[in-house]
Every structure is written in structure tokens, then in C-alpha cells.
């Protein structure tokens, strides 16, 4: 590792230049969430309820604090692939983008992105990711989709 690179450990109480920056995001109560009127009407006809979609403005510092507070994290326990898939479907999703209200959950309805999101699977170690992002403010977390790995192990 380059000796000139700082090795900072961020704590929830730390403040950065982005702390008070307002960002917009879209929160989906689970993977079936929608605020699209047509989707909701179809669900009602089939006797189903659609989970909530919220369009939120918040400060970056507050979001980071929330992500770093493990008391806010959802958890579940699953003993097999089917049970895991069912539980995973109930996890919330957050898109760091402002989206058109009442539109379909689609990239075509994104108004503006507020963060770069990287979905990294098995191709790089956590230490390598931290090193590569060292010069940028970043937040690393595991998604509920991490789950079962090859061979059926968690």
C-alpha cells in the first residue's frame, strides 16, 4: 500500500465536508414495493397489497450514522435456499437516486443519482476495495442479498 495514503477509520460521530449535504433517495419497503398506480390496482384485483415506496430527502451525515448503527439493521435466520429467498424478499431497498413519483421502478424513471453504488461479489477483497476507495468518502455495507454462497454455505 502507498505509504502516503491515509488509513482513516470513520466513526458515526465524525463529520466530513459532506455531512450537511442534502441527498435524495428512494426507499422501497421490500422488493415488491411500488408507488405506481397501475401496479397497485393490479395487486388489489389479485387480493395482494403492495409495500410502500418513499421519496426522501436527508442529510448525508444522518444517513451514514443510520447505516453505521447496527441497532437499525434488519436481520433474519434461514436454514435453506427457499427459506433464505423468502426472507430476502422482505428486506428494504434503498436507491441513492431521486425517482419520478408514481412511476415504475425502473432506471428510466431516475431523475438524478446521488451516489455511486458498487455491487461487488467475490472478485475482490474488502481490503482491496477500501484501498481503492481510500481517497474518496465512501460507505461499505453488506446487502441482505449476500446470503447463501456456492456449495450452499452462508
Buried (B, 14 or more C-beta within 10 A) or exposed (E): EEEEEEEEEEEEEEEEEEBEBEBBBBBBBBBBBBBBEEBBEEBEEEEEEBBEBEBEEBBBBEBBBEBBEEEEEEEEEBEEEEEBEEBBEBBBBBBBBBBBEBBBBEEEBBEEBBBEEEEEEEEEEEEEBBBEBBEEBBBEEEEBEEBBEEEEEE
